[in-house]
Amino acid sequence: MPSDRRVFRAPSAIVALIASAVVAVLLLGDAALRAGVAEALLLAPWVLLALWGVYVAVYVSHIRIDADGVRVHNMLRITDAGWGSVDEIELRWQVIFDLVGGGAVKSYGGPVAGRPARPGMRPGAAERRQAPAVRDLDLIREQWYQARDAGAAPAGVRRSWDVPALVALGAIAVWAVSAVLITR
């Protein structure tokens, strides 16, 4: 893993995934204790489907940058763009990468523009405060400027699907159908 690789993800996403996983384990543990392991295995795909939904909707979206370019992972869609393909980086409600050939890639994960900071109680405190999203955007732009100054050539934009997440969904769906057929 390159040392210049950075991942930007909302801290609340990590908390939400951990909390959901704890709830899932508690629900399945309770089912195993009360009804038995066999019944818990029949209930498991539904709990895991909900956990998968939280994973995809909340946790998986992120921005990853390195010396070569940026990867924007939005739910099940992944967009890779070299720094030479990026024309501008802006922060509206989320980070938006404007591409050289036209079009834009909006990031659902990563830094988000929150509400403005409250002024501090001491004089000059508001000028020293900087929102975390602005700091993260500065880090992303700094990497982009370095690559642009090094003469990054425009590379193509590549879009793909999140195959491991789709395979996990398929496995959970097969398990759920099997559970329905067994209980009938």
Backbone as CSV, one residue per row, in Angstrom:
resi,resn,N_x,N_y,N_z,CA_x,CA_y,CA_z,C_x,C_y,C_z
1,MET,0.848,-1.178,0.000,0.000,0.000,0.000,0.893,1.241,0.000
2,PRO,0.709,2.125,-0.977,1.538,3.327,-1.015,1.342,4.184,0.222
3,SER,2.438,4.839,0.621,2.374,5.652,1.842,1.591,6.942,1.625
4,ASP,1.407,7.352,0.366,0.680,8.592,0.111,-0.816,8.361,-0.065
5,ARG,-1.293,7.151,0.123,-2.715,6.840,-0.030,-3.481,7.286,1.210
6,ARG,-4.577,8.005,0.967,-5.439,8.481,2.062,-6.876,8.157,1.732
7,VAL,-7.631,7.821,2.760,-9.048,7.524,2.597,-9.844,8.514,3.430
8,PHE,-10.855,9.107,2.803,-11.727,10.061,3.482,-13.121,9.447,3.568
9,ARG,-13.557,9.231,4.797,-14.863,8.631,5.059,-15.460,9.336,6.263
10,ALA,-16.743,9.471,6.279,-17.408,10.132,7.404,-17.215,9.313,8.680
11,PRO,-16.786,9.944,9.783,-16.625,9.200,11.042,-17.942,8.591,11.529
12,SER,-19.055,9.229,11.222,-20.344,8.685,11.639,-20.644,7.372,10.935
13,ALA,-20.063,7.136,9.757,-20.278,5.888,9.041,-19.670,4.717,9.805
14,ILE,-18.507,4.934,10.380,-17.851,3.879,11.154,-18.683,3.550,12.386
15,VAL,-19.166,4.578,13.058,-19.990,4.386,14.249,-21.278,3.645,13.894
16,ALA,-21.918,4.042,12.787,-23.167,3.402,12.373,-22.963,1.932,12.032
17,LEU,-21.868,1.609,11.346,-21.607,0.211,10.997,-21.330,-0.621,12.238
18,ILE,-20.533,-0.095,13.164,-20.231,-0.841,14.390,-21.499,-1.040,15.213
19,ALA,-22.300,0.001,15.358,-23.543,-0.116,16.124,-24.484,-1.127,15.471
20,SER,-24.589,-1.116,14.159,-25.449,-2.064,13.451,-24.944,-3.492,13.608
21,ALA,-23.632,-3.671,13.545,-23.070,-5.009,13.717,-23.321,-5.534,15.131
22,VAL,-23.200,-4.665,16.115,-23.468,-5.081,17.502,-24.929,-5.484,17.664
23,VAL,-25.839,-4.700,17.087,-27.269,-5.040,17.157,-27.522,-6.372,16.450
24,ALA,-26.908,-6.592,15.294,-27.089,-7.847,14.559,-26.599,-9.038,15.377
25,VAL,-25.443,-8.901,15.993,-24.906,-9.990,16.821,-25.823,-10.250,18.014
26,LEU,-26.322,-9.195,18.646,-27.234,-9.373,19.782,-28.533,-10.053,19.352
27,LEU,-29.092,-9.642,18.212,-30.323,-10.265,17.731,-30.126,-11.743,17.404
28,LEU,-29.051,-12.058,16.706,-28.804,-13.452,16.352,-28.432,-14.282,17.573
29,GLY,-27.708,-13.687,18.512,-27.388,-14.394,19.758,-28.632,-14.681,20.570
30,ASP,-29.534,-13.708,20.641,-30.789,-13.901,21.354,-31.628,-14.993,20.687
31,ALA,-31.679,-14.981,19.355,-32.432,-16.010,18.638,-31.835,-17.387,18.868
32,ALA,-30.512,-17.469,18.897,-29.859,-18.759,19.130,-30.134,-19.271,20.543
33,LEU,-30.148,-18.370,21.529,-30.408,-18.783,22.910,-31.862,-19.176,23.128
34,ARG,-32.779,-18.425,22.542,-34.200,-18.679,22.787,-34.770,-19.794,21.913
35,ALA,-34.409,-19.830,20.629,-35.039,-20.780,19.717,-34.096,-21.877,19.245
36,GLY,-32.812,-21.693,19.438,-31.843,-22.687,18.994,-31.046,-22.189,17.804
37,VAL,-29.954,-22.864,17.568,-29.039,-22.453,16.505,-29.677,-22.623,15.128
38,ALA,-30.446,-23.684,14.941,-31.062,-23.915,13.633,-32.032,-22.787,13.273
39,GLU,-32.837,-22.361,14.226,-33.760,-21.254,13.976,-32.999,-19.947,13.754
40,ALA,-31.920,-19.748,14.485,-31.112,-18.536,14.307,-30.501,-18.500,12.908
41,LEU,-30.111,-19.667,12.389,-29.569,-19.714,11.026,-30.638,-19.410,9.979
42,LEU,-31.891,-19.716,10.287,-32.981,-19.367,9.369,-33.316,-17.876,9.426
43,LEU,-33.071,-17.249,10.563,-33.308,-15.812,10.707,-32.122,-14.961,10.249
44,ALA,-30.945,-15.544,10.243,-29.706,-14.801,9.969,-29.697,-14.046,8.647
45,PRO,-30.193,-14.602,7.531,-30.078,-13.835,6.281,-30.833,-12.511,6.314
46,TRP,-31.918,-12.444,7.060,-32.684,-11.199,7.116,-31.935,-10.142,7.920
47,VAL,-31.319,-10.561,8.990,-30.517,-9.632,9.792,-29.282,-9.206,8.997
48,LEU,-28.653,-10.168,8.318,-27.476,-9.838,7.514,-27.832,-8.956,6.318
49,LEU,-29.024,-9.116,5.768,-29.471,-8.247,4.680,-29.594,-6.799,5.162
50,ALA,-30.136,-6.620,6.361,-30.227,-5.268,6.933,-28.828,-4.703,7.200
51,LEU,-27.938,-5.537,7.712,-26.558,-5.098,7.965,-25.854,-4.750,6.654
52,TRP,-26.089,-5.537,5.609,-25.516,-5.244,4.300,-26.038,-3.896,3.791
53,GLY,-27.326,-3.621,4.003,-27.905,-2.342,3.588,-27.254,-1.166,4.290
54,VAL,-26.993,-1.305,5.587,-26.304,-0.242,6.331,-24.885,-0.083,5.797
55,TYR,-24.217,-1.192,5.533,-22.849,-1.153,4.998,-22.805,-0.383,3.674
56,VAL,-23.715,-0.724,2.759,-23.703,-0.099,1.434,-24.170,1.354,1.492
57,ALA,-25.225,1.612,2.239,-25.801,2.954,2.249,-24.986,3.953,3.057
58,VAL,-24.315,3.480,4.113,-23.667,4.413,5.027,-22.143,4.310,5.008
59,TYR,-21.595,3.108,5.068,-20.162,2.940,5.313,-19.296,2.947,4.052
60,VAL,-19.707,2.254,3.017,-18.807,1.980,1.902,-18.450,3.218,1.079
61,SER,-19.281,4.232,1.048,-18.985,5.427,0.253,-17.802,6.184,0.853
62,HIS,-16.789,6.413,0.033,-15.592,7.117,0.500,-14.815,7.660,-0.698
63,ILE,-13.812,8.456,-0.392,-12.872,8.970,-1.385,-11.497,8.452,-1.007
64,ARG,-10.787,7.903,-1.989,-9.411,7.464,-1.757,-8.514,8.167,-2.759
65,ILE,-7.456,8.787,-2.246,-6.516,9.485,-3.126,-5.129,8.896,-2.954
66,ASP,-4.345,8.974,-4.012,-2.925,8.639,-3.961,-2.222,9.448,-5.047
67,ALA,-0.977,9.159,-5.305,-0.205,9.938,-6.273,-0.736,9.791,-7.695
68,ASP,-1.414,8.687,-7.992,-1.896,8.435,-9.351,-3.233,9.094,-9.652
69,GLY,-4.106,9.186,-8.652,-5.417,9.747,-8.914,-6.360,9.571,-7.747
70,VAL,-7.637,9.608,-8.065,-8.673,9.558,-7.054,-9.621,8.400,-7.368
71,ARG,-10.112,7.772,-6.320,-11.160,6.761,-6.441,-12.339,7.247,-5.620
72,VAL,-13.476,7.388,-6.286,-14.715,7.778,-5.612,-15.597,6.540,-5.566
73,HIS,-15.872,6.090,-4.366,-16.685,4.886,-4.164,-18.032,5.349,-3.627
74,ASN,-19.053,5.295,-4.480,-20.408,5.684,-4.110,-21.283,4.443,-4.095
75,MET,-21.664,4.022,-2.926,-22.494,2.839,-2.735,-21.934,1.664,-3.530
76,LEU,-22.566,1.266,-4.613,-22.098,0.110,-5.375,-21.313,0.501,-6.622
77,ARG,-21.103,1.784,-6.837,-20.435,2.277,-8.043,-19.078,2.856,-7.681
78,ILE,-18.058,2.475,-8.443,-16.687,2.941,-8.212,-16.226,3.699,-9.445
79,THR,-15.654,4.888,-9.226,-15.115,5.692,-10.324,-13.653,5.985,-10.020
80,ASP,-12.779,5.576,-10.932,-11.346,5.859,-10.825,-10.986,6.903,-11.869
81,ALA,-10.285,7.951,-11.439,-9.846,8.999,-12.357,-8.421,9.399,-12.012
82,GLY,-7.576,9.473,-13.017,-6.229,9.973,-12.809,-6.273,11.472,-12.556
83,TRP,-5.260,11.985,-11.894,-5.255,13.416,-11.572,-5.271,14.271,-12.824
84,GLY,-4.725,13.771,-13.924,-4.743,14.530,-15.173,-6.139,14.687,-15.748
85,SER,-7.065,13.848,-15.323,-8.450,13.915,-15.804,-9.309,14.857,-14.986
86,VAL,-8.773,15.343,-13.870,-9.552,16.202,-12.977,-9.291,17.651,-13.343
87,ASP,-10.370,18.377,-13.626,-10.262,19.785,-14.008,-10.406,20.703,-12.797
88,GLU,-11.288,20.353,-11.874,-11.523,21.183,-10.689,-12.087,20.305,-9.578
89,ILE,-11.807,20.702,-8.353,-12.350,20.011,-7.179,-13.071,21.059,-6.352
90,GLU,-14.339,20.803,-6.082,-15.123,21.769,-5.311,-15.877,21.068,-4.184
91,LEU,-16.287,21.873,-3.238,-17.072,21.377,-2.111,-18.360,22.179,-2.066
92,ARG,-19.442,21.552,-2.465,-20.754,22.185,-2.309,-21.369,21.562,-1.066
93,TRP,-22.207,20.549,-1.259,-22.665,19.766,-0.096,-21.746,18.577,0.105
94,GLN,-21.153,18.099,-0.986,-20.166,17.031,-0.938,-19.048,17.405,-1.905
95,VAL,-17.996,16.616,-1.924,-16.879,16.890,-2.823,-17.303,16.495,-4.238
96,ILE,-17.022,17.396,-5.185,-17.351,17.161,-6.585,-16.074,17.315,-7.398
97,PHE,-15.769,16.298,-8.198,-14.617,16.318,-9.083,-15.126,16.614,-10.495
98,ASP,-14.821,17.813,-11.007,-15.157,18.155,-12.387,-14.082,17.558,-13.284
99,LEU,-14.504,16.879,-14.335,-13.571,16.175,-15.204,-13.226,17.007,-16.429
100,VAL,-12.049,16.756,-16.998,-11.539,17.518,-18.134,-12.469,17.383,-19.337
101,GLY,-12.936,16.206,-19.648,-13.777,15.994,-20.817,-15.222,16.404,-20.610
102,GLY,-15.516,17.026,-19.500,-16.895,17.369,-19.166,-17.463,16.347,-18.208
103,GLY,-18.466,16.722,-17.527,-19.068,15.834,-16.546,-18.437,16.043,-15.176
104,ALA,-19.038,15.408,-14.214,-18.559,15.543,-12.842,-18.813,14.244,-12.098
105,VAL,-18.011,14.019,-11.081,-18.191,12.873,-10.198,-18.468,13.420,-8.812
106,LYS,-19.668,13.154,-8.311,-20.034,13.592,-6.973,-19.744,12.467,-5.999
107,SER,-19.217,12.832,-4.861,-18.869,11.846,-3.846,-19.910,11.844,-2.734
108,TYR,-20.512,10.688,-2.472,-21.475,10.573,-1.380,-20.770,10.380,-0.040
109,GLY,-19.544,9.912,-0.062,-18.765,9.733,1.164,-17.633,10.732,1.183
110,GLY,-16.980,10.840,2.300,-15.874,11.776,2.395,-16.296,13.069,3.043
111,PRO,-15.529,14.113,2.847,-15.843,15.397,3.476,-17.172,15.957,2.983
112,VAL,-17.959,16.448,3.909,-19.233,17.090,3.566,-19.279,18.453,4.218
113,ALA,-19.891,19.390,3.521,-20.013,20.743,4.054,-21.081,20.725,5.141
114,GLY,-20.680,20.996,6.332,-21.620,21.067,7.444,-22.065,22.495,7.654
115,ARG,-22.735,22.691,8.734,-23.146,24.065,9.026,-21.933,24.867,9.481
116,PRO,-21.980,26.155,9.332,-20.832,26.987,9.700,-20.534,26.878,11.192
117,ALA,-19.262,27.037,11.523,-18.848,26.958,12.920,-19.398,28.141,13.705
118,ARG,-19.715,27.882,14.959,-20.172,28.974,15.822,-18.975,29.831,16.198
119,PRO,-19.196,31.092,16.335,-18.067,31.937,16.755,-17.658,31.581,18.187
120,GLY,-16.381,31.646,18.435,-15.861,31.330,19.762,-16.150,32.429,20.761
121,MET,-15.944,32.101,21.999,-16.181,33.080,23.068,-15.052,34.109,23.139
122,ARG,-13.854,33.701,22.753,-12.707,34.613,22.831,-12.533,35.358,21.520
123,PRO,-12.009,36.547,21.579,-11.780,37.283,20.327,-10.755,36.542,19.459
124,GLY,-11.047,36.442,18.187,-10.113,35.807,17.259,-10.248,34.296,17.193
125,ALA,-11.130,33.686,17.983,-11.261,32.233,17.990,-11.875,31.732,16.694
126,ALA,-12.776,32.490,16.102,-13.450,32.059,14.874,-12.465,31.994,13.708
127,GLU,-11.462,32.859,13.683,-10.513,32.858,12.585,-9.596,31.646,12.640
128,ARG,-9.345,31.119,13.833,-8.450,29.967,13.966,-9.150,28.652,13.642
129,ARG,-10.478,28.609,13.756,-11.227,27.392,13.504,-11.324,27.124,12.010
130,GLN,-11.196,25.863,11.668,-11.381,25.458,10.292,-12.181,24.162,10.309
131,ALA,-13.205,24.111,9.506,-14.058,22.928,9.468,-13.257,21.727,8.981
132,PRO,-13.535,20.527,9.515,-12.818,19.327,9.068,-12.970,19.079,7.567
133,ALA,-14.129,19.394,6.999,-14.329,19.187,5.561,-13.396,20.074,4.751
134,VAL,-13.161,21.275,5.208,-12.263,22.195,4.493,-10.825,21.695,4.587
135,ARG,-10.441,21.192,5.758,-9.090,20.625,5.899,-8.904,19.426,4.977
136,ASP,-9.902,18.547,4.934,-9.809,17.375,4.062,-9.779,17.781,2.599
137,LEU,-10.584,18.764,2.222,-10.579,19.254,0.850,-9.216,19.840,0.493
138,ASP,-8.599,20.536,1.437,-7.256,21.074,1.202,-6.243,19.955,0.963
139,LEU,-6.358,18.844,1.700,-5.454,17.706,1.496,-5.664,17.072,0.117
140,ILE,-6.924,16.955,-0.292,-7.214,16.391,-1.613,-6.663,17.308,-2.704
141,ARG,-6.916,18.596,-2.560,-6.407,19.551,-3.557,-4.889,19.583,-3.585
142,GLU,-4.246,19.478,-2.432,-2.780,19.476,-2.384,-2.220,18.294,-3.178
143,GLN,-2.825,17.118,-3.031,-2.381,15.947,-3.791,-2.595,16.183,-5.299
144,TRP,-3.723,16.801,-5.635,-4.030,17.100,-7.037,-3.024,18.101,-7.600
145,TYR,-2.715,19.154,-6.827,-1.738,20.153,-7.289,-0.364,19.521,-7.492
146,GLN,0.046,18.660,-6.581,1.351,18.002,-6.722,1.408,17.164,-7.991
147,ALA,0.347,16.420,-8.255,0.321,15.589,-9.468,0.274,16.457,-10.715
148,ARG,-0.470,17.538,-10.664,-0.567,18.433,-11.824,0.777,19.105,-12.089
149,ASP,1.471,19.516,-11.008,2.784,20.142,-11.176,3.817,19.146,-11.693
150,ALA,3.636,17.870,-11.373,4.555,16.841,-11.855,4.249,16.449,-13.299
151,GLY,3.185,17.035,-13.864,2.857,16.778,-15.264,2.021,15.534,-15.477
152,ALA,1.028,15.320,-14.639,0.159,14.153,-14.789,-0.598,14.244,-16.102
153,ALA,-0.491,13.194,-16.889,-1.186,13.152,-18.176,-2.649,12.777,-17.958
154,PRO,-3.531,13.313,-18.781,-4.941,12.945,-18.635,-5.135,11.441,-18.860
155,ALA,-5.585,10.780,-17.848,-5.879,9.350,-17.945,-7.390,9.202,-18.057
156,GLY,-7.802,8.102,-18.562,-9.231,7.875,-18.718,-9.924,7.702,-17.376
157,VAL,-11.208,7.938,-17.402,-12.032,7.725,-16.225,-12.632,6.333,-16.364
158,ARG,-12.461,5.531,-15.329,-12.942,4.151,-15.370,-14.023,3.970,-14.323
159,ARG,-15.141,3.425,-14.740,-16.251,3.169,-13.819,-16.473,1.674,-13.738
160,SER,-16.753,1.205,-12.513,-16.997,-0.217,-12.317,-17.961,-0.412,-11.155
161,TRP,-18.361,-1.640,-10.955,-19.263,-1.993,-9.867,-18.471,-2.559,-8.700
162,ASP,-19.021,-2.471,-7.518,-18.412,-3.046,-6.319,-18.760,-4.531,-6.285
163,VAL,-17.936,-5.334,-6.914,-18.211,-6.758,-7.081,-18.289,-7.503,-5.745
164,PRO,-17.365,-7.291,-4.794,-17.485,-8.026,-3.530,-18.807,-7.761,-2.794
165,ALA,-19.289,-6.530,-2.828,-20.562,-6.223,-2.166,-21.722,-6.899,-2.888
166,LEU,-21.665,-6.953,-4.214,-22.720,-7.619,-4.971,-22.687,-9.137,-4.773
167,VAL,-21.495,-9.706,-4.663,-21.376,-11.140,-4.380,-21.940,-11.451,-2.990
168,ALA,-21.640,-10.597,-2.019,-22.187,-10.789,-0.669,-23.711,-10.702,-0.692
169,LEU,-24.253,-9.753,-1.462,-25.708,-9.647,-1.587,-26.286,-10.913,-2.211
170,GLY,-25.630,-11.426,-3.225,-26.089,-12.662,-3.865,-26.083,-13.838,-2.894
171,ALA,-25.019,-13.946,-2.104,-24.939,-15.038,-1.123,-26.038,-14.911,-0.070
172,ILE,-26.279,-13.701,0.392,-27.336,-13.481,1.387,-28.699,-13.786,0.778
173,ALA,-28.904,-13.409,-0.484,-30.183,-13.680,-1.154,-30.418,-15.178,-1.308
174,VAL,-29.385,-15.921,-1.684,-29.514,-17.382,-1.794,-29.828,-17.982,-0.430
175,TRP,-29.168,-17.498,0.601,-29.423,-17.972,1.965,-30.864,-17.664,2.378
176,ALA,-31.350,-16.452,2.041,-32.719,-16.060,2.397,-33.740,-16.936,1.662
177,VAL,-33.526,-17.193,0.386,-34.450,-18.054,-0.361,-34.430,-19.464,0.218
178,SER,-33.251,-19.957,0.563,-33.149,-21.282,1.194,-33.894,-21.314,2.511
179,ALA,-33.796,-20.255,3.294,-34.495,-20.200,4.590,-36.001,-20.215,4.392
180,VAL,-36.480,-19.508,3.378,-37.923,-19.485,3.098,-38.382,-20.886,2.654
181,LEU,-37.614,-21.532,1.785,-37.996,-22.866,1.320,-37.966,-23.898,2.441
182,ILE,-37.030,-23.763,3.373,-36.936,-24.709,4.480,-38.104,-24.534,5.443
183,THR,-38.530,-23.295,5.675,-39.599,-23.061,6.656,-40.979,-23.403,6.119
184,ARG,-41.121,-23.566,4.825,-42.438,-23.894,4.276,-42.737,-25.304,4.473
